Amino acid sequence: MPSLARQQAMSVFTLMVCLLAGCANPGPPRPPSLQIPAAVSDLSATRRGGVVELRFTLPERTTDGVLLRSGIVKARLCRAVALGSCQPLGLVASSDFAVPQAPKTPAHLQDILPQDLASGVPRLLTYRVALSNGRGSTSGFSGAAYAAAGAAPPRVLDLAAQGSRLGVVLTWQPAARDAELLLQREDLNPDRTQRSADKPFKEATPHSKSSPFKMDKTQSSPIVLLNAAGDTQGTLPDKNAAATLDTTAVADTPYRYTAERRRTVQVEGHKLELWSVLSEPVLFTLHDTFPPPAPTELSVAGFLENGTNGAAAAFAVDLIWEPVQDEQLAGYNVYRQIVGANDAGEKVRLTPVPVKLPAFHDTTASGSKRYRYNVTSIDLKGNESPAATAVLEPQRF
């Protein structure tokens, strides 16, 4: 009897160990995978010029849930116009994709529209994509992605850049009043910025007029979208020109500027966008060679200054002017020149280093001579402004 009890106990123990170790029946063997790619679930369409750009993510697995093995996945598109049926398209560029790919690998296809779909009034275009393996087996077409047929906005022409004290002035040929214009700036200095995948764009925020060359150098992206309707602050002679001012450009940094137009339409209940072809890029580097504003309201006055400790009164000249508002300002230079009846003497700089305050006390002048005083502002890079000028006539005391 004890022997039977021992055998029963061992049987229970063996059963428990088997259960804990996963000794369950594996069931019947599964058939080998047919390696049919899973259906696309994120198809999107963008109309740009006469082309519809289609994007989606290549599936990592098959319809039966196993990983795709090495081989070729073929993509086929169909397109429906208005409310018609989805008709298969012919040869589509880059329609073959090697697998396996890295997770979430993007795929890109293009549909070059015929002339009748690239012009005229907006109409609805519906796209679907089907993926097949090397044997042509497919899980069928994906869900729909929508784009607009019809005339796209015209391309931005004559995009140009020029430097100014306030930043980079961008100009272009005006057109297409019913389309929004978008400007993009790309920083070409790879050592200063690093593109961020989750935040690829950063909206540019204009800075103060007195700080034209400042920008957050810690930004994660080298690409920013600019305000196409920015105030050019009087930097252009033609006030009606299509232009904007990039106040966030950093001096001595190479940039690539591009522009495009976007029109939004409502078609068959879908809000869709038509984009123009991207403009020709403009490469530009802003060099800070622009002087600060000149001082204004300069006035000079000569007078006899009382001597100290019983000394005789001495002649002196006081100069005052309106201060220049500029964060890059280093100070002011003061110059003096003797002015004769028919000629002028040498211009002498009275300030070995720029003075910080908008005033100067000259104790080296003579009350019997006629002087021309010049005052300039100078910035931290040594750019000097035009001069404010005032003449002091000989004094009679």
C-alpha positions in Angstrom: 0.0 0.0 0.0 2.7 2.5 0.8 4.2 1.6 -2.5 0.9 2.5 -4.3 0.6 5.8 -2.5 4.2 6.6 -3.4 3.5 5.9 -7.1 0.3 8.1 -7.0 2.3 11.0 -5.4 5.0 10.7 -8.1 2.4 10.8 -10.8 0.9 14.0 -9.4 4.3 15.5 -9.1 5.2 14.7 -12.7 2.0 16.2 -13.9 2.6 19.4 -12.1 6.1 19.7 -13.3 5.0 19.1 -16.9 2.3 21.7 -16.6 4.8 24.3 -15.2 7.4 23.4 -17.8 4.9 23.8 -20.7 4.5 20.2 -21.7 1.2 20.8 -23.3 0.3 19.2 -26.6 1.7 21.4 -29.4 -1.2 20.6 -31.6 -1.1 19.8 -35.3 1.8 21.5 -37.3 1.0 24.7 -39.1 1.3 24.9 -42.9 4.2 27.0 -44.3 3.4 30.7 -44.8 2.4 31.8 -48.3 4.5 35.0 -47.7 1.6 37.3 -48.8 2.4 40.8 -47.6 -0.2 42.3 -45.2 -2.4 45.0 -46.6 -1.3 48.7 -46.4 -3.0 50.6 -43.7 -1.6 54.1 -43.9 -1.7 55.1 -47.6 -1.6 58.9 -48.1 -1.7 61.1 -51.3 -0.3 64.6 -52.0 -0.8 66.5 -55.2 2.2 68.6 -56.2 2.2 70.1 -59.7 1.2 67.5 -62.2 2.2 64.6 -59.9 0.4 62.8 -57.1 2.9 61.5 -54.5 1.7 58.4 -52.6 3.3 57.2 -49.4 2.8 54.3 -47.1 4.7 52.0 -44.7 5.9 48.7 -45.9 4.5 45.9 -43.8 6.9 43.8 -41.8 4.6 40.7 -41.7 2.5 38.5 -43.9 -1.3 38.0 -43.9 -0.8 35.0 -41.5 1.3 37.1 -39.1 4.9 35.8 -39.8 7.8 38.0 -40.8 8.3 38.6 -44.5 11.4 36.7 -45.7 13.9 38.0 -48.3 12.4 38.7 -51.7 10.6 41.4 -53.7 7.3 43.0 -52.9 5.5 44.6 -55.8 3.1 47.5 -55.5 0.1 48.1 -57.8 -2.0 51.2 -57.8 -5.5 51.9 -58.9 -7.1 55.3 -59.4 -10.7 56.5 -59.5 -11.8 59.8 -61.0 -14.8 61.5 -59.3 -17.2 58.7 -58.3 -16.0 56.2 -60.9 -14.5 52.8 -60.3 -10.8 52.3 -59.3 -8.9 51.5 -62.5 -5.5 49.8 -62.3 -2.7 52.1 -63.4 0.1 51.1 -65.7 3.8 51.1 -64.8 4.5 53.1 -61.7 8.0 54.3 -60.9 9.8 52.5 -58.0 7.0 49.9 -57.5 9.3 47.1 -56.5 10.6 46.9 -52.9 13.1 44.5 -51.4 12.2 42.8 -48.1 12.8 42.5 -45.3 13.1 46.2 -44.5 13.8 48.1 -41.3 10.7 48.6 -39.1 8.3 51.2 -40.4 10.2 51.7 -43.6 8.5 54.4 -45.8 7.6 53.6 -49.4 7.0 56.3 -52.1 5.2 56.0 -55.4 4.3 58.7 -58.0 1.4 59.0 -60.4 2.2 61.4 -63.2 -1.2 62.8 -64.2 -2.4 63.0 -67.8 -3.0 66.5 -69.1 -6.8 66.3 -68.6 -6.4 65.5 -64.9 -3.6 68.1 -64.3 -5.8 71.0 -65.6 -9.4 72.3 -65.3 -11.6 72.4 -62.3 -10.9 70.3 -59.1 -12.1 66.7 -59.1 -11.8 63.9 -56.7 -9.0 61.3 -57.2 -9.2 58.1 -55.1 -6.1 55.8 -54.8 -5.6 52.3 -53.5 -2.5 50.2 -53.4 -2.1 46.4 -53.4 1.1 44.6 -52.4 2.0 41.2 -53.9 4.8 38.7 -53.4 7.1 37.3 -56.1 4.4 34.8 -57.2 1.8 37.6 -57.6 -0.2 36.6 -54.5 -1.9 39.6 -52.8 -4.2 40.4 -50.0 -6.0 42.9 -52.1 -6.2 46.7 -52.3 -5.8 49.0 -49.3 -8.1 51.6 -48.0 -8.5 54.8 -50.0 -6.3 57.9 -50.1 -7.6 61.1 -51.7 -6.1 63.8 -53.9 -7.4 66.5 -56.2 -7.3 66.7 -60.0 -7.4 70.0 -61.7 -5.1 73.0 -62.1 -2.4 73.3 -59.5 -1.1 76.7 -58.3 1.8 78.1 -60.5 5.4 77.6 -59.4 7.0 80.4 -57.5 9.4 82.2 -59.9 12.3 84.5 -59.4 12.9 83.7 -55.7 15.8 85.9 -54.6 17.6 86.8 -51.4 19.5 89.9 -50.3 21.0 91.0 -47.0 20.0 93.9 -44.9 20.6 95.2 -41.4 17.4 93.7 -40.2 17.9 90.2 -41.8 17.5 88.5 -45.2 15.0 90.1 -47.6 13.3 87.5 -49.8 11.5 88.5 -53.0 9.6 86.6 -55.7 7.3 87.2 -58.6 3.7 87.8 -57.4 1.0 85.5 -58.8 -1.9 83.2 -57.7 -3.8 85.4 -55.3 -6.0 82.4 -54.3 -3.1 80.3 -53.1 -1.1 80.5 -49.9 2.7 81.0 -50.3 5.0 79.0 -48.0 8.7 79.7 -47.5 11.2 77.3 -46.1 14.7 77.8 -44.9 17.2 75.0 -44.5 20.4 75.4 -42.5 23.3 74.0 -44.5 25.7 74.0 -41.6 25.7 70.4 -40.3 27.9 71.2 -37.3 25.3 73.6 -35.8 22.0 71.8 -36.0 20.7 68.2 -36.0 17.5 67.2 -37.6 14.8 65.9 -35.3 12.6 63.1 -36.6 9.7 63.8 -34.3 9.8 67.6 -34.7 11.1 68.1 -38.3 10.0 71.8 -38.5 10.2 74.8 -36.3 8.2 77.9 -36.8 10.4 81.0 -37.1 9.6 83.7 -34.6 10.7 87.3 -35.5 13.1 88.9 -33.0 13.4 92.5 -32.1 14.4 95.1 -34.7 17.4 95.9 -32.6 18.6 92.3 -32.7 18.5 91.3 -36.3 21.0 88.4 -36.3 19.9 86.5 -33.3 18.3 83.0 -33.2 18.1 80.1 -30.9 21.2 78.1 -31.8 20.0 75.1 -29.8 17.1 74.3 -32.1 16.8 70.7 -33.0 15.9 71.1 -36.7 17.8 72.8 -39.5 14.5 73.5 -41.3 12.1 76.3 -40.4 9.0 77.7 -42.0 9.0 81.4 -42.5 6.2 84.0 -42.5 5.6 84.8 -46.2 3.8 88.0 -45.2 6.4 89.5 -43.0 7.1 93.3 -42.9 10.1 94.2 -44.9 10.6 97.3 -42.6 11.4 99.7 -45.5 14.2 97.5 -46.9 12.8 97.5 -50.4 12.3 100.5 -52.8 9.2 98.9 -54.3 6.6 98.8 -51.6 4.3 96.6 -53.8 6.9 93.8 -54.3 6.1 90.3 -53.1 8.6 90.1 -50.3 9.2 89.1 -46.7 11.9 89.6 -44.2 13.7 86.7 -42.4 14.7 88.3 -39.1 15.8 85.0 -37.6 18.7 84.3 -40.0 22.1 83.9 -38.2 25.0 85.8 -39.7 27.7 83.8 -41.5 25.4 80.7 -41.7 24.7 79.2 -45.2 21.0 78.7 -46.0 18.9 77.2 -48.8 15.6 79.0 -49.3 12.7 77.5 -51.3 9.1 78.5 -51.8 5.8 76.8 -52.9 2.2 77.6 -53.2 -0.8 75.8 -51.7 -4.5 76.0 -52.6 -7.1 74.3 -50.5 -10.3 73.0 -52.2 -13.5 71.1 -51.1 -14.3 68.2 -53.5 -17.0 65.6 -52.9 -16.9 66.3 -49.2 -13.1 66.0 -48.9 -10.9 69.0 -48.0 -7.9 68.6 -50.2 -4.7 70.5 -51.0 -3.1 71.3 -54.4 0.6 72.2 -54.1 2.8 73.9 -56.7 6.1 72.5 -57.8 8.9 73.6 -55.5 10.7 76.8 -56.6 14.3 76.8 -57.7 16.4 76.9 -54.5 18.3 80.0 -53.5 21.6 79.6 -51.6 22.4 82.6 -49.4 24.7 83.5 -46.5 24.0 86.7 -44.5 27.2 88.5 -43.7 27.0 91.2 -41.0 28.5 94.1 -42.9 25.6 96.5 -42.3 26.3 99.5 -40.1 24.0 100.5 -37.3 21.7 103.5 -37.6 23.4 106.9 -37.5 23.0 109.2 -34.5 20.5 111.9 -34.9 19.7 115.4 -33.4 23.4 116.2 -32.9 24.0 119.6 -31.2 27.2 121.3 -30.2 27.8 124.2 -27.9 31.1 126.1 -27.0 31.5 127.8 -23.7 34.1 129.0 -21.2 34.6 126.5 -18.5 35.6 127.8 -15.0 39.1 126.9 -14.0 39.8 125.1 -10.8 42.2 126.2 -8.0 42.3 129.8 -9.4 43.1 128.8 -13.0 41.8 130.9 -15.8 38.6 129.8 -17.6 39.2 127.5 -20.5 37.3 126.9 -23.7 35.3 123.6 -24.1 32.7 122.2 -26.4 29.8 119.9 -25.3 28.2 117.5 -27.9 24.9 115.6 -27.3 22.8 113.5 -29.6 19.9 111.0 -29.6 21.0 107.5 -28.5 20.9 104.7 -31.1 18.8 101.7 -30.2 20.7 98.6 -31.2 21.7 95.6 -29.1 24.8 95.2 -31.2 26.0 98.8 -30.5 29.5 99.1 -29.2 29.4 102.9 -28.8 30.1 106.2 -30.7 33.1 107.8 -32.4 33.5 111.6 -32.4 35.5 113.4 -35.1 36.6 117.0 -35.4 37.7 119.0 -38.4 38.9 122.6 -38.8 36.9 124.3 -41.5 38.5 127.2 -43.4 37.1 129.6 -45.9 38.1 127.6 -48.9 39.2 124.2 -47.5 38.9 121.9 -44.6 41.7 120.5 -42.4 42.4 116.9 -41.4 39.6 115.0 -39.7 40.8 114.0 -36.2 39.2 111.3 -34.1 38.7 112.5 -30.6 37.7 109.1 -29.1 40.5 106.5 -28.9 37.8 104.0 -28.0 34.0 104.4 -28.7 32.2 106.3 -26.0 29.2 104.5 -24.4 27.0 107.5 -23.7 25.4 109.8 -26.3 27.5 112.8 -25.2 31.1 114.1 -25.4 33.0 116.8 -23.7 35.8 118.3 -25.9 38.5 120.3 -24.0 41.0 120.5 -26.8 39.2 122.9 -29.2 40.0 126.6 -29.7 37.2 129.2 -29.4 38.6 131.2 -32.3 38.3 128.4 -34.9 35.4 127.0 -37.0 34.9 123.3 -36.5 32.8 120.5 -38.1 32.0 117.7 -35.7 31.0 114.2 -36.9 29.5 111.5 -34.7 29.1 108.0 -35.8 27.8 104.8 -34.2 29.7 101.6 -34.4 28.7 98.0 -33.7 30.5 95.1 -32.1 31.8 93.9 -35.4 33.3 97.3 -36.3 30.6 98.4 -38.8 30.4 102.1 -38.6 27.3 104.2 -39.5 27.1 107.4 -41.5 27.9 110.5 -39.5 25.7 113.0 -37.8 27.2 116.5 -38.5 27.2 119.8 -36.8 29.3 123.0 -37.3 30.6 125.2 -34.5 31.3 128.8 -35.4 34.1 130.8 -33.8 33.1 132.1 -30.4 33.0 135.6 -29.1 33.1 136.0 -25.3 
